């Protein structure tokens, strides 16, 4: 199977690593090849983080410029920063709640307007699904379920190679038992948003 390339980016503390583990394990359990990069960046709160997954036949996990099928951005500015990984037929699932990165706090450069970021993304890719994952996570029961809102959205994107049931199984195997109901609720909110 030709690899399906997923680039995930955001800020430390948003659950990016856990999201990539859930996707990777779901792919393995579905008998698909999967390679995953090391986490790039500072995984502590506030540092910029990215990880790359290729599902299918691939030796290297590194996604070349212009070859991502899907960009999952937990933070709007990080979506822009990662746009070189995308191409005309890439889909982007982006959280619209900004987290000010360290390098912008105290800088002369203001954080861009979310509408400007989304317009720029839309001009470069096939489809942009912009959701307030922070609000959806709070509605689901806990802000820390934001990553599962994003995962739900990603799973609903046309062409996503792993079926929903496999993702849900992987969530149950990889998330703390007591957090499962909230995380499943969060996942469904993201899934419904993109499905509509």
N, C-alpha and C positions, 0 to 999 in steps of 0.2 A: 504494500500500500504506500502510495506517494505520501511523504510526511505532511501532517497537518501541523502548522507552526503556531504556537501560542506564546505571546510575549506578555508577561504580567509585570506591572510596575506600580509604584506608589511610595509610601513613606513607612519607615520602620514602625512597628506596633500595630499595623492595620491587618495583619493576618495573611500576608502574601505567601509566606513560606508554607503555612498550613494549607492554603488553597491549592498550591502546586502539588503538594503531597497527595491531597484528596484526588486531584485529576490524574496524577501519575499512577496511583494505586488502582484507580478505576480502570485505567487503560490496560494495566498489566492483568487484572482480573478478567478483562474482556478479551484476553489473548491478543492484545495489540502490542507491537513494539513501542517502547517509549524511552527517550533519553531526556534528561533534565540537567540544566546547568547548575553550577554552584550559585548561591545567592550573591549577587553583585551589590555592593554598597554597604551602608551602615545599618545593620538590622536593629540598632537601638531606636527608641522613639525619636522621630523627627528626622532621621537620616533617610536619604533617597535609596530605595531598594528596587531591584528588578530580578526576575528569574525567567528562564526560557525553557519551554517544553516542545519536543517534537514527538508527535504520535504517528507511528507508522515505521517505515524502514529508513533509519538514519544512523550514522555513526557519531556525528557531532551534534551536541545540543545547541550550538551557537546559531542563532537566526541571523542570516545575512541581511544587509540593508534591502528593503523592498521585498521581503519574502515571508512576512507574517500573514497568516490567514486571519488571525484574531488577536486583537490588542485588548487586554483587560487592564484598565487604568483605574486604580483606587483613588487617584488624586488628579484633578483636571490639568494642572501644569505638567505633571509627569506624562500625561497622554501626549501633550505637545512635544515634550522633550524626546519621546520615543517614536515620533511620527515617521522618522526615516526608516524604521523597520517595516512600515506599512506600504501598501501599493493601492492601485485603483480598486481592486476587488477585495480589500481587507474590510472586515467589520470591526468596529470599536465599541466596547461597552465601557462607559466612563461614569464614575461617581462625580456628581456636580458639587459636593461639599468640599471646599478647599481646606488644605492644611498648610499653613505658611511654612515652607522649608527654611532651615537655618539661614541659607544664603540670601533669602529675601528679607527676613526680619532685620531691620536696621539698615537696609540698603536704600539707595536713592530711587531704585526702580520699583514702582508700585506693582502689586499683583494685578495681572490683566483681568478684564471683565470676563465672567464665565461665558457670556454670549459670544464674545470675540473668540475665545478659545474654541467653542463649539463650531462657530462658523469656519474657522481655520481647519479644524478636523474634517468637517463635512466637505470642504473643497478638495480634500486629498484622498478620500476613501469611499467605498461603496455604501456603507451605512454606519450611522452613529446612534447608539442607544444611550441617551444621557439620563441617568436616574439619580435621585437624591437617596443614595444608599444609607447615609447616616440616619435620615428620618425613617426609612423603611426598617432599619435595624432596631431603632428605638421603639417603633410600633410593634415589631416582632417580640420585643421583651428585653433586649440588651444591645447597647451600642457595639459591643464586641462581636456581634453576629454580622457586622457589616460585610465581612469577607464572604459569608455564605449568601448574602443578598447578591453580591457581585458574581459569585459562582452560579447562582440560579439564573441570572441574566445571561451569562456566557453560555450555559447549557442550552438555552432556548434559541440561540442564534442559528440561523440556517446553515447547515453544513457541519455543525459541531459533531465530531466523530464518535462520541461515547454516549450511550443512551442514558436517559435520566435515572432509570433503576440502578444502573451500575454506580452512578455518582452518589445516589442516596445511600447505597450499601457502604461505599467507601467513606462517606461522612460518618455513618454510624460506627465504623471501625476505627476512625481516626480522631474523633472529637470526644471530649470528656462526657461520660454518660449523662450527668445531670444537665448538661447544656443542650442535649439532643433536641428536645421539643422546641426550644427557642430557635435553634439553628435551622431546623426543618421549616419552621414558620418563616424565617428570614429568607431561606432558599426559595420557597414558594412565591414570596413577594417579588423577588428578582425575576424568577421564571415567568410569572404572570405579566410583569411589566414589559418584558421583551416580546413575549408571545403575542400581546395585543398589538 
